C-alpha cells in the first residue's frame, strides 16, 4: 500500500468553488453516484471535501452566496478573460478551456 501523501495546491477561490460543487453533488443530489461509479474513488473525494470544509471559513458566513458568486466570477475571468464568456457557453466540453491530460491508454 502506498502511503505517500500528495499535495494539491488550489487558490482560495478554486477551493471555495470546488467545496460548494462537492457539497451540492454529494449531499443535495444523487449526481455524484452517477458521475463516480467506482466506490474506490470516493475515498479521495471524501478526503478532499473534508479538508476543504475544515479549511474554508466562508462556508459558515452569512454572505456565503455573494462570496461564492464573486469567487466564480474571478475564476471565470481568469479562464475566459474579462468578458466572462462562460455564462453563454452551452456546457460543450469541446469549447471549454483545454487542459493537458496525459495519455492513459495502455498498450494491448
HUDA-V917946 format. One record per backbone hydrogen bond with DSSP energy under -0.5 kcal/mol. CO is the residue of the C=O (numbers start at 1). NH is the residue of the N-H. If there is no record, write none. Layout:
BEGIN
CO;NH
CO;NH
END
This chain:
BEGIN
1;3
8;10
11;15
12;16
13;17
14;18
15;19
16;20
17;21
18;22
19;23
20;24
21;25
22;26
23;27
23;28
24;28
25;32
30;33
30;34
31;34
31;35
32;36
35;37
37;39
38;41
39;42
39;43
40;43
40;44
41;44
41;45
42;46
43;47
44;48
45;49
46;50
47;51
48;52
49;53
50;54
51;55
52;55
52;56
55;57
56;59
57;60
58;61
61;64
63;67
64;68
65;69
66;70
67;71
68;72
69;73
70;74
71;75
72;76
73;77
74;78
75;79
76;80
77;81
81;84
84;87
85;88
85;89
86;89
92;95
92;96
93;96
102;104
END
